[in-house]
């Protein structure tokens, strides 16, 4: 079986679990992120989350995929355009879910959400007028309200 075909089968299995954790709105958001192909880092981060949630993998294998992409995400965060990018929101969300659901590190998850809040504020409301952008904003509000009281 080809790697992408194998991944697709695992993804469908994992999305059932994700739905149980994040609900319908979270699942819709994750499915929209799964369709992003113009940003390789977002796609790789999505695959890392799916592999991390796949309980058929060993714990070290589940965590290794995320650890491998952290340097690239850190590099992007240091770019001057990072806070102006919708895809940066997707990356931080994916990392937050990874921290919360795979690594079980609530403190790191909360730190990601603080950074996410800053990016939402920097982008402003005009950046969330389209359908997929609105889903991202709705997903963000769920996190921000529950964590930061926005």
N, C-alpha and C positions, 0 to 999 in steps of 0.2 A: 504494500500500500504506500502511495506517495506521502511525503511528510505533510503537505497541506491537506490532503484528504484525511489522513489520520488526525490531524489537528482539528479539522472540521467536525469529525465524529466526537472528539473529546469536548470540543466547545459546546455542542448541543447538550451533552451530558452535564457539563458544569453549569450551563445557564439555568438548568432546572434548579440546581442548588442555589444559584445566585438569586433567582426569583424568590425562593423561600426566605432568603436573608434580606434582600433589598426591596422586595415588592415589585409591583407592575411598573411603576414609574422608574425605578432603578434599572429594571431589566430593559425597558425601552431605551433609556439613556445608553446603557452598555451596548445594546445592539446597534445604536447609531454610531457609537465610537468604533465598533467592529468594522464598520463600512469605510472608515477613513483610510485611504490608500495613498494620499499625497504627502504623508508625513511618516517616514519609515520608523522614526522613534516612537510615535504614538502606536503604530501597529505592533512594534516589538513589545512595548509596555503592556498592550492589551494581551498579547500572547503570554507574557510573563504572568499576568494575573490569572488567566485561564489555567495555565500549567500549575500555578501555585494553589489553585482551588481544586485541582484534580487529585482526588484522594488515592488514585491508583499509583501515583508517584511516591517515592520515598520523601521524607521531610527534607533531607539535604538537596535533593533534585528539585523539589518544589521551590525552595528558597534561592537556589543558585541562579535561576533564570532572572530573578529580580536583581540580585546583587550584580550580575554581569552588565546590566544596563544603567546602573546608578551613575557611573562616571560620565556617560553621555548626557544624562539628564542634568547633572550638576553643571556641565559645560554650557548647556543651553540656558540654564537659569542665570548664568553670569552674563549672558548676552544682553545688550541694551534693548533689544526688541522683545525680550521674554515676557515682560508685563503687558505687552500689547497684542498678545497672541491667544486666540481661542484654543489652539492646540496645547498651549501651556496649561490651560485649565484642565483639559483632558488628561494630560500627563500627571498633574498633581492629584486629580481624582483617582486615577489608576493607582498611583503610589499610595494614596490614603487607604483605598480598599485593600491593597497588598499588605500594608502595615497592620490594619485592623483584622483582616480575615485570614491572612497567611502567617504573618509573624506574631500576631496577637500582642502588638505593642501599641497600647492606647495613647501613650504619651507622644510617640512619634506621629501617630495619626492626627492628634490635636495640633501639633506644630505645622503639619501640612495644611490643615484647614485655616490656620492663621495666615499663611502665605497665600492661600487661595482667596481669602477675603480681600487682601490687598490687590490682587490682580482683578477681581471683579470690580472693585472700586475704581481702579485705574482705567479699565475699559469703559465704564459708564453704561447707562441703560441703552444707549443707541446701538451698542454692539450685540444686543440680544433680541433683535426684531424678527429674524428668520425662524423657521420651524425648529431646526436642530439647535440653533442658538438658544431658543426659548426653553427647550427641554434641558439644556445644560444649566441655564439659569434656575429653572425649577429644581433641578437636582441639587444645585449649589445652595439654594435657600434652605432645603431640608437639612443639609449639613450645618450651614452657618447658624441657623436658628437654634438647632439642638446643641451646638457647641459654644457659640459665642453670644447667643441671645440677640441676634440681629433681627 
